[in-house]
Amino acid sequence: MTLIINNDDVARILTMEDTIEALETSYRNLALGEAVCRPRIDIRIPTSDPAKNYQFGSMEGGSTAGYFAVRMKSDIVYEMRQGDVVTQEKYCVQPGTFCGLIFLTSIENGEPLAFINDGVLQHMRVAGDGGIGVKYMAKPNAKVVGMLGSGGMARDHMASFMAVRNIEKLQVYSPTKANREAFGREMAAKYNIEVQVCDRPEDVYKGADIVAALTDSAVPVLNGALVEPGAHIINIGGSGIPDKATMDRVDVYLRFGDAPAPVGRPELALDDEYIGWEARPKTRKFGDGRSGKTGHGVMLPEKRITLHDIMTGVSPGRSSPDQITWSERGNLQGAQFYAVAGRVYELAKKNGLGYEIPTSLFLQNIRN
């Protein structure tokens, strides 16, 4: 039987510890040549509304450990401006609904194992990366988090930070006062930590050992001039790239790794996070297509280390408590989804969750 696993089931069974463990194993196997993935590919097509475009994104990967997965999402993408804040918005069918699916298969017999809603898993895998970055690069005694953002990514990142460090205080700012105050109360109650809800974004940086920008902004929101020595930086949103002032101050840059080149075609190796193809390429696009460029690749090559470098002792990662460090995944999304989706599938089977449908519905007697 093939399982249909929804977000509620994923939320019930997938822990942040499970996620981090699955991701670390996947990255290690990728470096050893036991796993493979490719960068994300987007297809963008203008809609009849010039302020919106259709975007189909997919990424895939698998491992000799047993699983292969493709993650696919179907979005209508646009942007909204409120004052100086520009946010990337998306929906499927109508605002408030989304279509993101993970198709998990067995590498042993090709069996379709599961279709999984990607909403909860998507947040968990991104936050898991944040936790891995903090685990290997933040100061061992890091205890204060300065956070920009108070949405779902902020919640999941707090879980990942708590999983790898003894966090004692959160300083948080987001543009809507009611949202940041509610988030602050929730985090204080959930983790029994001190929470300072800030009325100005600049206040989150004071004394922060971990600075995390976790927003849906279409432009950078960090202010590198305010990052204090010794901080570790996490940046989600803002096109995935911190502001120039932050980049100028980074001492060590941890990029987890890069997707391998196609077999026999080393010249096709890409370090871009995503690449896109567009209908009417000269027509303005939104979201990840707003710049007309690929996703960023290796940003600070002279300061770059990989997760494999740290795991194998080639680099210590942080070598001084005053260094400013920054971590990001790289273009390894495909290596994430098979690993975490595989763990979800195993947990769902163990706990009797998911909706079963006959695998025969996906099989045929005509050779493809």
VEXTIVO-942065 format. One record per residue (C-alpha): z, y negated, x; residue in one letter. Coordinates in Angstrom, 2 decimals, always signed. Last residue first. Layout:
<nodes>
<node <Z,Y,X>,"a">;
...
</nodes>
This chain:
<nodes>
<node <-19.91,-3.42,+7.47>,"n">;
<node <-20.43,+0.23,+6.56>,"r">;
<node <-20.47,+0.81,+2.82>,"i">;
<node <-17.66,+3.09,+1.63>,"n">;
<node <-15.29,+0.25,+0.82>,"q">;
<node <-11.69,-0.76,+1.51>,"l">;
<node <-9.74,-3.83,+0.33>,"f">;
<node <-8.86,-2.50,-3.13>,"l">;
<node <-7.97,+0.83,-1.47>,"s">;
<node <-4.88,-0.85,+0.00>,"t">;
<node <-3.37,-0.60,-3.48>,"p">;
<node <-1.11,-3.57,-4.29>,"i">;
<node <+2.58,-3.85,-3.52>,"e">;
<node <+4.54,-7.04,-4.16>,"y">;
<node <+6.99,-7.94,-1.41>,"g">;
<node <+10.54,-6.89,-0.69>,"l">;
<node <+12.05,-3.43,-0.24>,"g">;
<node <+14.45,-4.56,+2.49>,"n">;
<node <+13.03,-2.47,+5.33>,"k">;
<node <+9.45,-3.09,+4.24>,"k">;
<node <+10.09,-6.85,+4.06>,"a">;
<node <+11.78,-6.82,+7.46>,"l">;
<node <+8.83,-5.03,+9.07>,"e">;
<node <+6.34,-7.39,+7.42>,"y">;
<node <+8.32,-10.46,+8.49>,"v">;
<node <+8.39,-9.22,+12.09>,"r">;
<node <+4.64,-8.68,+12.04>,"g">;
<node <+4.16,-12.15,+10.56>,"a">;
<node <+6.20,-13.59,+13.45>,"v">;
<node <+4.14,-11.86,+16.12>,"a">;
<node <+0.71,-12.01,+14.46>,"y">;
<node <+1.25,-15.68,+13.70>,"f">;
<node <+2.44,-16.88,+17.06>,"q">;
<node <-0.30,-15.61,+19.36>,"a">;
<node <-2.88,-17.34,+17.18>,"g">;
<node <-1.05,-20.63,+17.63>,"q">;
<node <-1.31,-20.42,+21.43>,"l">;
<node <-3.10,-23.69,+22.13>,"n">;
<node <-0.25,-25.38,+24.00>,"g">;
<node <+3.31,-24.79,+22.80>,"r">;
<node <+4.99,-28.03,+23.75>,"e">;
<node <+7.86,-29.10,+25.98>,"s">;
<node <+8.99,-32.42,+27.41>,"w">;
<node <+11.49,-33.13,+30.17>,"t">;
<node <+13.30,-36.22,+31.41>,"i">;
<node <+15.11,-35.41,+34.63>,"q">;
<node <+18.66,-36.66,+35.10>,"d">;
<node <+20.35,-33.24,+35.04>,"p">;
<node <+18.07,-32.09,+37.88>,"s">;
<node <+15.87,-29.03,+38.46>,"s">;
<node <+14.55,-28.53,+34.94>,"r">;
<node <+12.09,-25.64,+34.87>,"g">;
<node <+13.27,-23.37,+37.67>,"p">;
<node <+9.69,-22.56,+38.64>,"s">;
<node <+8.08,-19.37,+39.98>,"v">;
<node <+11.10,-17.42,+38.73>,"g">;
<node <+9.11,-15.00,+36.56>,"t">;
<node <+10.38,-16.30,+33.22>,"m">;
<node <+10.09,-19.91,+34.37>,"i">;
<node <+6.49,-19.64,+35.54>,"d">;
<node <+5.68,-17.55,+32.43>,"h">;
<node <+6.87,-20.43,+30.25>,"l">;
<node <+4.39,-22.65,+32.01>,"t">;
<node <+4.74,-25.64,+34.33>,"i">;
<node <+2.95,-28.97,+34.22>,"r">;
<node <+3.89,-32.08,+36.21>,"k">;
<node <+0.55,-32.61,+38.01>,"e">;
<node <-1.35,-31.46,+34.93>,"p">;
<node <+0.26,-34.01,+32.59>,"l">;
<node <-1.64,-33.75,+29.30>,"m">;
<node <-3.07,-30.24,+29.24>,"v">;
<node <-5.20,-30.20,+26.09>,"g">;
<node <-5.15,-32.59,+23.18>,"h">;
<node <-6.78,-31.61,+19.93>,"g">;
<node <-10.52,-32.19,+19.89>,"t">;
<node <-11.97,-35.61,+19.22>,"k">;
<node <-13.35,-37.60,+16.28>,"g">;
<node <-10.09,-39.50,+16.14>,"s">;
<node <-9.41,-38.91,+12.44>,"r">;
<node <-10.35,-35.24,+12.47>,"g">;
<node <-6.79,-33.95,+12.63>,"d">;
<node <-5.98,-35.81,+9.44>,"g">;
<node <-8.96,-37.84,+8.23>,"f">;
<node <-12.71,-37.93,+8.80>,"k">;
<node <-15.14,-40.85,+9.01>,"r">;
<node <-18.77,-39.87,+8.56>,"t">;
<node <-20.72,-39.52,+11.82>,"k">;
<node <-20.29,-35.74,+11.83>,"p">;
<node <-21.95,-35.35,+8.43>,"r">;
<node <-20.73,-31.75,+8.26>,"a">;
<node <-18.11,-31.20,+10.90>,"e">;
<node <-17.11,-28.65,+13.52>,"w">;
<node <-13.67,-28.76,+15.06>,"g">;
<node <-11.68,-27.67,+18.07>,"i">;
<node <-7.93,-27.12,+18.23>,"y">;
<node <-5.10,-27.24,+20.75>,"e">;
<node <-7.61,-27.88,+23.51>,"d">;
<node <-7.02,-25.90,+26.73>,"d">;
<node <-10.41,-24.28,+26.52>,"l">;
<node <-11.98,-21.58,+28.70>,"a">;
<node <-15.72,-21.37,+28.03>,"l">;
<node <-16.64,-21.41,+31.74>,"e">;
<node <-14.72,-18.16,+32.13>,"p">;
<node <-17.38,-16.36,+30.07>,"r">;
<node <-17.15,-12.66,+30.93>,"g">;
<node <-14.41,-12.00,+28.39>,"v">;
<node <-13.71,-15.17,+26.40>,"p">;
<node <-11.26,-17.55,+28.09>,"a">;
<node <-7.54,-17.03,+27.60>,"p">;
<node <-5.41,-19.20,+25.28>,"a">;
<node <-3.14,-21.46,+27.30>,"d">;
<node <+0.56,-21.42,+28.11>,"g">;
<node <+4.04,-22.59,+27.15>,"f">;
<node <+3.38,-26.14,+28.29>,"r">;
<node <+6.56,-27.36,+29.93>,"l">;
<node <+6.17,-30.88,+31.34>,"y">;
<node <+8.64,-31.98,+34.02>,"v">;
<node <+9.39,-35.59,+35.01>,"d">;
<node <+8.35,-37.34,+31.79>,"v">;
<node <+8.64,-41.13,+32.10>,"r">;
<node <+4.99,-42.09,+31.81>,"d">;
<node <+4.57,-39.73,+28.86>,"m">;
<node <+7.37,-41.47,+27.00>,"t">;
<node <+5.86,-44.92,+27.54>,"a">;
<node <+2.44,-43.58,+26.52>,"k">;
<node <+3.67,-42.43,+23.11>,"d">;
<node <+4.20,-38.72,+22.51>,"p">;
<node <+1.18,-36.55,+21.64>,"i">;
<node <+1.01,-34.10,+18.74>,"g">;
<node <-1.30,-36.35,+16.70>,"s">;
<node <+1.78,-38.36,+15.66>,"g">;
<node <+3.30,-35.17,+14.30>,"g">;
<node <+5.76,-32.93,+16.12>,"i">;
<node <+7.33,-34.12,+19.38>,"n">;
<node <+10.23,-32.47,+21.21>,"i">;
<node <+11.74,-34.28,+24.18>,"i">;
<node <+14.53,-33.24,+26.55>,"h">;
<node <+16.82,-36.02,+27.69>,"a">;
<node <+18.32,-36.26,+31.18>,"g">;
<node <+17.70,-39.97,+31.63>,"p">;
<node <+17.65,-41.89,+28.31>,"e">;
<node <+14.65,-42.29,+26.05>,"v">;
<node <+14.51,-45.91,+24.87>,"l">;
<node <+11.36,-47.02,+26.71>,"a">;
<node <+9.69,-43.84,+25.50>,"g">;
<node <+9.60,-45.05,+21.91>,"n">;
<node <+8.56,-42.09,+19.78>,"l">;
<node <+6.60,-42.59,+16.54>,"v">;
<node <+3.07,-41.60,+17.60>,"p">;
<node <+0.36,-41.97,+14.89>,"v">;
<node <-0.61,-39.78,+11.92>,"a">;
<node <+3.04,-39.55,+10.90>,"s">;
<node <+4.12,-36.29,+9.29>,"d">;
<node <+7.41,-36.42,+11.17>,"t">;
<node <+9.60,-34.48,+13.57>,"l">;
<node <+10.29,-36.67,+16.61>,"a">;
<node <+13.05,-34.87,+18.51>,"a">;
<node <+15.14,-36.35,+21.31>,"v">;
<node <+17.54,-33.84,+22.87>,"i">;
<node <+20.37,-35.01,+25.14>,"d">;
<node <+20.85,-38.14,+23.00>,"a">;
<node <+23.34,-40.70,+24.35>,"g">;
<node <+21.67,-43.54,+22.48>,"k">;
<node <+18.19,-42.43,+21.38>,"y">;
<node <+18.86,-42.27,+17.61>,"v">;
<node <+19.77,-45.98,+17.49>,"d">;
<node <+16.19,-47.14,+18.13>,"e">;
<node <+15.10,-45.83,+14.75>,"p">;
<node <+17.31,-48.33,+12.91>,"r">;
<node <+19.59,-47.61,+9.94>,"d">;
<node <+21.03,-44.53,+11.64>,"c">;
<node <+22.82,-41.67,+9.92>,"v">;
<node <+25.41,-40.45,+12.43>,"q">;
<node <+26.34,-36.82,+11.94>,"v">;
<node <+29.29,-34.99,+13.50>,"e">;
<node <+28.94,-31.24,+13.24>,"i">;
<node <+30.17,-28.61,+10.78>,"n">;
<node <+26.76,-26.88,+10.79>,"y">;
<node <+25.91,-26.72,+7.09>,"k">;
<node <+28.15,-29.53,+5.86>,"a">;
<node <+27.13,-32.04,+8.53>,"a">;
<node <+23.50,-31.02,+8.23>,"m">;
<node <+23.44,-31.51,+4.44>,"e">;
<node <+25.23,-34.85,+4.57>,"r">;
<node <+22.78,-36.14,+7.17>,"g">;
<node <+19.79,-34.93,+5.18>,"f">;
<node <+21.03,-36.73,+2.08>,"a">;
<node <+21.51,-39.92,+4.09>,"e">;
<node <+18.10,-39.62,+5.72>,"r">;
<node <+16.37,-39.11,+2.38>,"n">;
<node <+18.20,-41.91,+0.57>,"a">;
<node <+17.40,-44.37,+3.36>,"k">;
<node <+13.66,-43.71,+3.40>,"t">;
<node <+12.21,-44.54,+6.84>,"p">;
<node <+13.83,-41.67,+8.73>,"s">;
<node <+16.67,-41.84,+11.24>,"y">;
<node <+19.05,-39.20,+12.56>,"v">;
<node <+21.83,-38.93,+15.14>,"q">;
<node <+23.20,-35.39,+15.21>,"l">;
<node <+26.37,-34.36,+17.04>,"k">;
<node <+28.08,-31.21,+18.33>,"e">;
<node <+25.18,-28.94,+19.30>,"i">;
<node <+26.19,-25.83,+21.26>,"n">;
<node <+22.69,-24.86,+22.35>,"r">;
<node <+20.14,-22.09,+21.64>,"v">;
<node <+20.51,-21.20,+17.94>,"a">;
<node <+21.79,-24.67,+16.99>,"m">;
<node <+18.56,-26.17,+18.31>,"f">;
<node <+16.50,-23.72,+16.22>,"s">;
<node <+18.45,-24.43,+13.04>,"a">;
<node <+18.16,-28.18,+13.65>,"m">;
<node <+14.44,-27.64,+14.10>,"h">;
<node <+14.21,-25.98,+10.70>,"d">;
<node <+15.84,-28.90,+8.93>,"r">;
<node <+13.78,-31.52,+10.77>,"a">;
<node <+10.55,-29.67,+9.99>,"m">;
<node <+11.48,-29.65,+6.30>,"g">;
<node <+12.12,-33.37,+6.10>,"g">;
<node <+14.53,-35.78,+7.78>,"s">;
<node <+12.52,-37.41,+10.55>,"g">;
<node <+13.29,-39.05,+13.89>,"l">;
<node <+16.10,-37.09,+15.50>,"m">;
<node <+18.55,-37.76,+18.33>,"g">;
<node <+20.43,-34.55,+19.08>,"v">;
<node <+23.70,-34.56,+21.05>,"v">;
<node <+25.14,-31.38,+22.62>,"k">;
<node <+23.16,-30.58,+25.77>,"a">;
<node <+25.49,-28.74,+28.15>,"n">;
<node <+22.81,-26.46,+29.59>,"p">;
<node <+20.49,-29.46,+29.99>,"k">;
<node <+17.29,-29.02,+28.01>,"a">;
<node <+14.37,-27.12,+29.56>,"m">;
<node <+14.52,-23.38,+28.90>,"y">;
<node <+16.47,-23.14,+25.65>,"k">;
<node <+15.31,-26.58,+24.44>,"v">;
<node <+11.66,-25.58,+24.72>,"g">;
<node <+12.39,-22.24,+23.07>,"i">;
<node <+14.16,-24.01,+20.20>,"g">;
<node <+11.24,-26.35,+19.66>,"g">;
<node <+8.90,-23.37,+19.67>,"d">;
<node <+11.06,-21.77,+17.00>,"g">;
<node <+10.73,-24.97,+14.99>,"a">;
<node <+6.96,-24.54,+14.92>,"v">;
<node <+7.27,-20.81,+14.09>,"r">;
<node <+9.84,-21.46,+11.35>,"m">;
<node <+7.83,-24.20,+9.67>,"h">;
<node <+4.74,-21.99,+9.48>,"q">;
<node <+6.77,-18.98,+8.33>,"l">;
<node <+8.15,-20.97,+5.40>,"v">;
<node <+4.72,-22.18,+4.24>,"g">;
<node <+2.44,-19.32,+5.41>,"d">;
<node <+2.26,-17.21,+2.27>,"n">;
<node <+1.81,-13.64,+3.54>,"i">;
<node <-1.00,-11.17,+2.88>,"f">;
<node <+0.00,-7.78,+4.20>,"a">;
<node <-0.91,-4.51,+5.89>,"l">;
<node <-4.70,-4.36,+5.81>,"p">;
<node <-5.26,-1.16,+7.82>,"e">;
<node <-7.35,-1.43,+11.01>,"g">;
<node <-6.21,+2.00,+12.23>,"n">;
<node <-4.05,+1.26,+15.30>,"e">;
<node <-4.50,-2.51,+15.44>,"i">;
<node <-2.74,-2.82,+12.09>,"s">;
<node <-3.56,-5.87,+9.97>,"t">;
<node <-1.87,-9.09,+8.85>,"l">;
<node <-3.69,-11.77,+6.82>,"f">;
<node <-1.67,-15.00,+6.89>,"i">;
<node <-2.31,-17.48,+4.10>,"l">;
<node <-2.10,-21.25,+3.59>,"g">;
<node <-3.11,-22.82,+0.30>,"c">;
<node <-1.11,-25.85,-0.81>,"f">;
<node <+0.22,-27.38,-4.02>,"t">;
<node <+1.97,-30.75,-4.35>,"g">;
<node <-1.15,-32.83,-4.87>,"p">;
<node <-3.82,-30.81,-6.70>,"q">;
<node <-6.25,-27.98,-5.96>,"v">;
<node <-5.07,-27.67,-2.34>,"c">;
<node <-3.17,-30.57,-0.81>,"y">;
<node <-2.97,-32.80,+2.24>,"k">;
<node <-1.35,-35.96,+3.57>,"e">;
<node <-1.31,-37.46,+7.05>,"q">;
<node <+0.99,-40.46,+7.27>,"t">;
<node <+0.43,-44.04,+8.46>,"v">;
<node <+3.55,-46.22,+8.72>,"v">;
<node <+3.06,-49.94,+9.41>,"d">;
<node <+3.54,-50.92,+5.78>,"g">;
<node <+3.07,-47.75,+3.76>,"q">;
<node <-0.28,-46.24,+4.67>,"r">;
<node <-1.60,-42.96,+3.31>,"m">;
<node <-4.06,-40.55,+4.87>,"e">;
<node <-6.35,-37.85,+3.52>,"y">;
<node <-6.94,-34.11,+3.79>,"v">;
<node <-8.04,-31.60,+1.13>,"i">;
<node <-6.87,-28.33,+2.57>,"d">;
<node <-7.71,-24.62,+2.89>,"s">;
<node <-5.57,-22.76,+5.41>,"k">;
<node <-6.12,-19.61,+7.41>,"m">;
<node <-3.86,-17.53,+9.65>,"r">;
<node <-5.44,-14.45,+11.15>,"v">;
<node <-3.25,-11.61,+12.23>,"a">;
<node <-3.30,-8.55,+14.50>,"f">;
<node <-0.42,-6.15,+14.95>,"y">;
<node <+0.56,-3.12,+17.00>,"g">;
<node <+2.31,-3.89,+20.29>,"a">;
<node <-1.14,-3.93,+21.91>,"t">;
<node <-1.25,-7.48,+20.64>,"s">;
<node <-3.04,-9.76,+18.24>,"g">;
<node <-4.43,-13.22,+17.67>,"g">;
<node <-5.96,-15.56,+15.16>,"e">;
<node <-6.38,-19.17,+14.17>,"m">;
<node <-8.06,-20.72,+11.15>,"s">;
<node <-8.49,-24.17,+9.63>,"g">;
<node <-10.58,-25.19,+6.64>,"f">;
<node <-10.71,-28.95,+6.09>,"q">;
<node <-12.12,-30.82,+3.11>,"y">;
<node <-12.33,-34.58,+3.46>,"n">;
<node <-10.79,-37.55,+1.68>,"k">;
<node <-11.19,-41.34,+1.49>,"a">;
<node <-14.95,-41.11,+0.88>,"p">;
<node <-14.30,-39.16,-2.36>,"d">;
<node <-17.29,-36.86,-2.98>,"s">;
<node <-15.85,-34.61,-0.29>,"t">;
<node <-16.73,-34.74,+3.40>,"p">;
<node <-16.72,-31.36,+5.21>,"i">;
<node <-14.48,-30.36,+8.09>,"r">;
<node <-14.37,-26.91,+9.73>,"i">;
<node <-11.37,-26.44,+11.98>,"d">;
<node <-10.88,-23.85,+14.74>,"i">;
<node <-7.46,-23.14,+16.20>,"r">;
<node <-7.45,-21.89,+19.79>,"p">;
<node <-7.89,-18.17,+20.49>,"r">;
<node <-5.48,-15.29,+20.91>,"c">;
<node <-4.78,-12.23,+23.05>,"v">;
<node <-1.90,-9.91,+23.81>,"a">;
<node <-1.12,-7.36,+26.54>,"e">;
<node <-2.64,-9.55,+29.28>,"g">;
<node <+0.73,-10.11,+30.95>,"l">;
<node <+0.76,-13.84,+30.07>,"a">;
<node <-0.01,-12.96,+26.45>,"l">;
<node <+2.74,-10.35,+26.43>,"n">;
<node <+5.28,-12.95,+27.57>,"r">;
<node <+4.12,-15.41,+24.93>,"y">;
<node <+4.42,-12.73,+22.24>,"s">;
<node <+7.89,-11.68,+23.33>,"t">;
<node <+9.06,-15.29,+23.33>,"e">;
<node <+7.61,-15.81,+19.85>,"l">;
<node <+9.22,-12.71,+18.36>,"a">;
<node <+12.64,-13.57,+19.83>,"e">;
<node <+12.43,-17.17,+18.60>,"i">;
<node <+11.50,-16.06,+15.10>,"t">;
<node <+14.17,-13.38,+14.81>,"d">;
<node <+16.82,-15.89,+15.96>,"e">;
<node <+15.50,-18.40,+13.42>,"m">;
<node <+16.04,-15.84,+10.69>,"t">;
<node <+13.37,-14.28,+8.47>,"l">;
<node <+14.64,-12.22,+5.53>,"i">;
<node <+15.35,-14.43,+2.52>,"r">;
<node <+13.02,-17.29,+3.48>,"a">;
<node <+10.13,-14.85,+3.88>,"v">;
<node <+10.79,-13.40,+0.43>,"d">;
<node <+10.85,-16.85,-1.16>,"d">;
<node <+7.65,-17.78,+0.69>,"n">;
<node <+5.67,-14.91,-0.78>,"n">;
<node <+4.84,-11.49,+0.63>,"i">;
<node <+1.88,-9.60,-0.88>,"i">;
<node <+2.10,-6.13,+0.59>,"l">;
<node <-0.69,-3.59,+1.07>,"t">;
<node <+0.00,+0.00,+0.00>,"m">;
</nodes>
